[in-house]
């Protein structure tokens, strides 16, 4: 009975998924807030500028935090 093979473990999600999502959304907000010239989007520019200023540094911080955590292992 000890020779039973264990089923393969399910695939693991990358620890950088959250970081990539933060960076992607932050870059999209950066483009939409700072580089977009569409006059219809002008009313949302300040929101996107602030959000990009929050999300991009958060993504960079999270990248180094995750890298440090997995380097310890």
N, C-alpha and C positions, 0 to 999 in steps of 0.2 A: 504494500500500500504506500510505502514511502517513495516509490518510484513514479508516482503520479506526476505528470508534468503540469505545471501551473500555466494557466492561460496567459497569453501575452498581456502586459499592462496596456491600458489605453494610451494613445499619444498624449504627451504633455504639452501644454500651451507654453509658449515662450514667455519668459519673465519680462520681456521688453514690449509686450503688446500694449500695455497701458501707456508706456512712454511714447510709443509710436503714434498712438491715438492722440495724446496730448500735443505732440509736436505737429502732427498733421492738421489738427483743428486750429492750433495756434498760428501756423503758417497761412491757413485759409483766412483766418481773421486778420492777419497782418496784411495780406493782399487786399482783402475787402475793405479794410479800414484806411490803409495808407496809399495803395497804388491804384485802386479802382477809381475811374473817372465818371462812372455812371451817375448822373444827377439824381436818379430815383433812389440811389443807395446812400445819398449824402446824409439823410437823417439817422442812419445806423452807423455812420463812420466813427463817432466817438465811442460807442459801445464796442465796436470791433477793435479799435485802437487800444482801449483799456484791456480787453480780453486777450489780445495778442501779447501785451506787456505782462500779463499774468501767466498765460499758458506756456509760452516759450521758455521762460526761465524755470518754470515748474518742471517741464519736460527735461531740461538739461540737468536740473538737480536730481530728478528721479533716475535718469540714466546713470549718473555716478553713484547714487545710492544702491541701485540694483547691481551694478558692476562690482562695487565693493563687497556687497553681500555674497555674491557668487564667487568672488575671488577668495574669500575666507574659506569656503568649502573646500 
